[in-house]
Amino acid sequence: MTDKDNNDIKITPESRLKLVHKVWGPVEAQVIKSLLESHGISCILKGLVVQSVHTFSVDGLGETKIFVDETDYNLAQKLIESNLSK
């Protein structure tokens, strides 16, 4: 089975996804996704609200979580931290 929004990520019973970062908007989520994918790390973005319908953020509704496979977690975390500190 594949994720609807990320057809390149295979979701299997053996998959171990790990939360690597949280952001508060779709633009920042897409920037981080592009950063990770440029280093060969696939990720899944999961939010509570469809951002194109509700462009506001109230009580965490605009939060987007970024998940990566646990084998890529350490590298993904380092990439995010080093690029966010700039």
C-alpha positions as CSV (number, residue, x, y, z in Angstrom):
1,M,0.0,0.0,0.0
2,T,1.2,3.6,-0.6
3,D,0.4,6.8,1.1
4,K,-2.2,8.9,-1.0
5,D,0.0,12.0,-1.0
6,N,3.4,10.4,-1.2
7,N,3.2,7.6,-3.7
8,D,7.0,6.9,-3.4
9,I,6.7,5.8,0.2
10,K,5.7,2.2,0.8
11,I,3.6,1.7,3.9
12,T,3.9,-1.9,5.0
13,P,3.3,-3.7,8.4
14,E,7.1,-3.6,8.8
15,S,7.3,0.1,8.3
16,R,8.4,2.1,11.3
17,L,7.6,5.7,10.9
18,K,8.9,8.2,13.4
19,L,7.9,11.8,14.0
20,V,10.9,14.0,13.2
21,H,9.4,17.5,13.4
22,K,6.2,19.6,13.7
23,V,5.5,22.9,11.9
24,W,2.5,25.3,11.9
25,G,1.9,25.7,8.3
26,P,2.0,24.0,4.9
27,V,4.7,26.2,3.4
28,E,7.2,25.3,6.1
29,A,6.2,21.7,5.9
30,Q,6.8,21.7,2.1
31,V,10.2,23.3,2.6
32,I,11.3,20.7,5.1
33,K,9.9,17.9,2.8
34,S,11.9,19.2,-0.1
35,L,15.1,19.4,2.1
36,L,14.7,15.8,3.2
37,E,13.8,14.5,-0.3
38,S,16.9,16.3,-1.7
39,H,19.0,14.1,0.6
40,G,17.1,10.9,-0.4
41,I,14.8,10.8,2.6
42,S,11.2,10.2,2.0
43,C,8.7,11.6,4.4
44,I,5.0,11.8,5.1
45,L,3.2,15.0,6.1
46,K,0.2,14.7,8.4
47,G,-2.1,17.5,9.5
48,L,-5.4,17.9,11.2
49,V,-7.0,20.3,8.7
50,V,-6.8,20.6,5.0
51,Q,-4.8,23.8,4.7
52,S,-6.3,24.8,1.3
53,V,-9.8,24.9,2.9
54,H,-8.9,26.3,6.3
55,T,-6.0,28.7,6.0
56,F,-6.0,29.6,9.6
57,S,-4.4,28.0,12.7
58,V,-6.4,27.8,16.0
59,D,-5.5,25.5,18.9
60,G,-3.1,23.4,16.9
61,L,-5.3,22.9,13.9
62,G,-2.7,24.2,11.6
63,E,0.0,21.8,12.9
64,T,1.6,19.5,10.4
65,K,3.7,16.6,11.6
66,I,6.6,15.2,9.5
67,F,7.3,11.5,9.7
68,V,10.2,9.6,8.3
69,D,11.2,5.9,8.4
70,E,13.1,5.2,11.6
71,T,16.2,4.2,9.6
72,D,16.4,7.8,8.3
73,Y,15.4,9.5,11.6
74,N,18.9,10.6,12.8
75,L,20.0,12.0,9.5
76,A,16.6,13.8,9.0
77,Q,16.8,15.3,12.5
78,K,20.3,16.6,11.9
79,L,19.4,18.1,8.5
80,I,16.3,19.9,9.9
81,E,18.2,21.2,13.0
82,S,21.1,22.4,10.9
83,N,18.9,24.2,8.4
84,L,16.5,25.7,10.9
85,S,19.3,27.3,12.9
86,K,20.4,29.4,9.9
